[in-house]
């Protein structure tokens, strides 16, 4: 059993920055692929960025160059640094932990980011 807890959401003006954090209370955190998703009102869930256990990082085209995902395995934390935020980034941001063999997956409850124009 384990759980994830996101924090750091809030209201920010367009062009501003925020840093989201996710604390993962799971064993062997270092072995998990960690991902940030977001879901805007009335829209489907969208993958934003993920970081693999070997620290390789991947981003959606919509955030490439403006968002940075990172992890600290000593603290069981994953972060999402967001800059030059646009109103379209308004969404609930979720943290996800995924392990392939045996399959394990954990979700957080999300943190709301609101970007005002």
N, C-alpha and C positions, 0 to 999 in steps of 0.2 A: 504494500500500500504506500501511496505517496500523494503529494499534492503540489501544485504550483500556485504562487501568489504574485500577481502583477501589481505594480505601483508606478507612480510618476505621471499619470495622466492629469489633464487639466485643460484650462482655456488659454489659448495663446493667439496672438495676432498673426495674420498671414505674414510670412517671412521670418517668423520667429523660430525658436528651437525648443525641444523638449528631450528629456532622457527618460526612457522607460526602463524599469528594472523588473526582473522576474526571479524570485527565490524558489528554487526547486528542492523540495524536501523529499528526495528520492535517493536510494542507494546507488552507488556507482554512477553518479551524475556525469562523470567525465566520458562515459561510454555512449551517452545519449546524443542524438542529433536534436538540436534545439531550434525551434522555429517561432517566428512571430507572424501571426495572422491578423487581419482586421476585417471587421464587418460594419459597413456603413448602413444607415437606416434604409430599409427597402432594397438592399442589395445583397448579393451572395458573398460568402466569405472569400477573402482574397489572401493569398500568401504574399507576405511582404519581404521576408528575408529568412534565411536559415544558415546555421553554422554547424558543421559536422564535427565529429569527435576529434578529427585531425586538424580542426580550425579552418578548413576551407569554408569560404563564405559565398553565398549566392543571394542575388537580389532580383526583385521584380523590376521590369523596365521602368515602371512608374516612379520608383524611388531611387534608382541607381544614381550614385553621385551625391545624393542628399542624405541618405540614411546609412548608418553603420551599425552592424551587429557585432557583438563581442561576447566573450564568456570568461568567467573567472572560476576555474575548477576548484580553487582553494576555498571558495565561498559558496559554491553551488549557485552561482548567479549568471544570468544572461541579461544583456543590456541591448537597448535599441536607441542609438543617438539619432535624433531627427532634426534636420536643419532645413531652412528655407521652406517652411511648411506652407502648404496651400490649403484652401478651404476644402478641397476634395479629399484631404487626409482625415477629415472628421469621421471618426469611427470608434468602435470599441476594439481595442487591441488585446489580443490573446496570445499567451505563451503556450507552447506545446513541446512536450518531450517525447521522443520516439526512439525505441530500441527494437532492433529487428529480430534477434534470435536469442531467447524466445520473444515473441512480439509483446511489447508493453508500450502503452501510450498514456500520457497524462495531460490534462488540460487545466488551465487556470480559469478564473471567473471573469477576467478581463478588466481593463482600465479604460475609461472614456477619455478620448482626446477630441477637443473641439477647437477648430481653427476658424477664427472669425475674420471677416474681410473688412 
